[in-house]
Amino acid sequence: MNQNEIQIVWKARENNFTASEQKRLIDHFTRQMARRRRFQVIWLTQTFIALAVVTIIALRSIALGHAQLDQQWALLPLLTVPWLFAFHFLRRFLKPSSPITGGEKPIASSLHAALDSNAAERSRLKLVALLFAIMVPLLWVSARQLSAVGKVSPSELVSMLAFFGGVLFLSAAGIAARYFVRLVPQQRRLKALLVEISEKDQ
């Protein structure tokens, strides 16, 4: 069921839903939240695996003497900050604001749960954007330190910064698109539906 179908069902017969129509709406919101949870599971798994690999490589470099923390101190916050954000996201995932339930919820409760899920996802994307904002200067300092100790040439430094800058830009564009193109309009639709049902109950 897409958003247009939701609107049609919602407005049908002045909002006097049949049992099957109520179930369709509730099932839609439940599936939507379940898909969002599955996406978060995949995203968290990939994040923790990537962080673990990068951290092991960094610790190995330090242990072998390939990286000196007195000259490359930016490596520590560069590793620590993503781990802090990752554990924060994991904690929020394990304690959702609106746990997913079956189809026993009334429509208003399902709408509120979907709205809470939308708000949680928008909050998560804002935090990811904040993480990017923190990582940009850390990457810059770390790259300059690598250049200062002679581990990368000036041309390699430019290529490195261009690569990471491009990755961050594309990631930020994807986050912005999901936030403004999908989540914000979805939030407005959910709020509009809640207003309609509130007016109907008055």
Stockholm file with secondary structure:
# STOCKHOLM 1.0

chainA/1-202         MNQNEIQIVWKARENNFTASEQKRLIDHFTRQMARRRRFQVIWLTQTFIALAVVTIIALRSIALGHAQLDQQWALLPLLTVPWLFAFHFLRRFLKPSSPITGGEKPIASSLHAALDSNAAERSRLKLVALLFAIMVPLLWVSARQLSAVGKVSPSELVSMLAFFGGVLFLSAAGIAARYFVRLVPQQRRLKALLVEISEKDQ
#=GR chainA/1-202 SS CCHHHHHHHHHGGGGCCCHHHHHHHHHHHHHHHHHHHHHHHHHHHHHHHHHHHHHHHHHHHHHTTSSCTTTCTTHHHHHHHHHHHHHHHHHHHHSCSSCCCCTTSCHHHHHHHHHHHHHHHHHHHHHHHHHHHHHHHHHHHHHHHHHHTTSSCHHHHHHHHHHHHHHHHHHHHHHHHIIIIIIHHHHHHHHHHHHHHHHHHC
#=GC SS_cons         CCHHHHHHHHHGGGGCCCHHHHHHHHHHHHHHHHHHHHHHHHHHHHHHHHHHHHHHHHHHHHHTTSSCTTTCTTHHHHHHHHHHHHHHHHHHHHSCSSCCCCTTSCHHHHHHHHHHHHHHHHHHHHHHHHHHHHHHHHHHHHHHHHHHTTSSCHHHHHHHHHHHHHHHHHHHHHHHHIIIIIIHHHHHHHHHHHHHHHHHHC
//
